[in-house]
Amino acid sequence: MSERYYSDLRALRCIIDQGSFVAAARELRVSRSALSETIRRLEGLVGIQLLNRTTRSVSPTPAGERLTARFSLAFEEIQAALSEAGAMSGEVAGPVRVHAQRLGYELFLRSLLPEFVRRFPRISVEVQIDDAGADIVSERFDVGVRLGELLDQDVIAFPLQPALRQIAVAAPSYLDQYGAPLHPRELRDHLCIGFRWPGHAALYNWEFCENGVWFSVPVSGPLTFNDQRAALDAAIAGAGIAFWVESEVQPFVTAGRLVPLLTDYSGTFPGFALYYPPHRHRSAAVSTFIAALRDVGKHKAIVPT
């Protein structure tokens, strides 16, 4: 890709992201007239109109959308490579806003952040940790860490780990008193420790897989939490059956404090992924953070047992 093509395509994507020539010109620190000339030149090179322009707004034509979609992934790789090279000087600066599910934070950000800010002291990282869904575009987050099955369709995503599965677990004392369910539907006759996703009125129905077909089971019991670690603590104390990611319950299973249940019905689903909007101009600080988090994913794969 020549330098001219790179800068022209970068300008096109910035205009689409900002929604106007004025805002894009401000972002790119060029004049509006120079930016208009850039797009005219690019349209002349490809031989088709890429943007619809009105006095109030600008939007991509179908050809502009297709072109942007095709070069976005390559563009991200170029930006990441340039950021990694520039980061050698330690001079990258700027803010980064991150949204992460709680377990995603524990697995991938908790260990990364202290070393990252030591290495890049001029980058300020703001992290919002919760299990509520977030529209990272409208809420102005630069990066997100979320389960792969919960991602929106129009984002760029990189898996940080292999597939996961959830399993039901209970303490030996609970099983001594109530016995063990043999099929997920028998959970309706047990004391189950419920979980409610933030922002959801209904309790989470536990999900299982039988003969390749997924199905959900409504559960109930005397305890409900919005934090899975609290539910796990209650299960360890013998209060009921909990349901969580296998890698998180395995240490307690190994120690004999919990017993896995219904594992033949526990299917796998996409693990956590790093994701971000596809059509937003990214600063060097954001690109540096993305590169660092992707590197964590490459070296911290978790394989379900």
C-alpha angles and dihedrals in degrees: 000000000000120000090248093054092046094053093043093051090045089054092050093052092046092053091050091049095046095041095223142057092234095056093042092049089052091049093048093040095234132116120270091239092053090050092050090051090051092055093045089052092048092048089050091052095050093037098230140083112265102180136043108220128197131165089261107033148008128219136173121262116228088265090050091051093050093047093049092048092050097051098036097087093046089046091053091052091051092049092048092050092049091047092050090051093046092046090067087081093053090225099116110124140179144077128301122192117201132186117198139173111239096252091043089056092049094049103040114010106038094070096034102054102064093050092042095055091045090054094043106031093170093059114088115204121200114192126193111196120196141113095239116112115256133199096220092194098054093036091050099238117154098204138015137197112206143144110281094235090057097053123117116245097240100060135096108243137181120192113239095192143008123270120304135207134202122224135192116242138182137179119258089244091058092049091048089057103037107018127231126290114241097198130028091245089063088067087084087073094051138076103259124186105231131218127205119198111228110263094021123111096200126067118253111264112222113246126220138169127225123179090345094307121114120219135170131227123207109225134192140186144139096283132060127173139180090214121066094207090061089050089052091051090053092050091051088053090055098252095130147296119317130195123211148132111308096229089058097049097040096086090057091046090051090050091051094243094114134032121214116235135195093004092155087068097047109106127189127252135182114291128222120313137192109233141173140169115287100218106044126108106242125212122228088254093056093044090050091051092048091051092050093049093047088053090054089053092052092054102035106056115160117208117199113239 
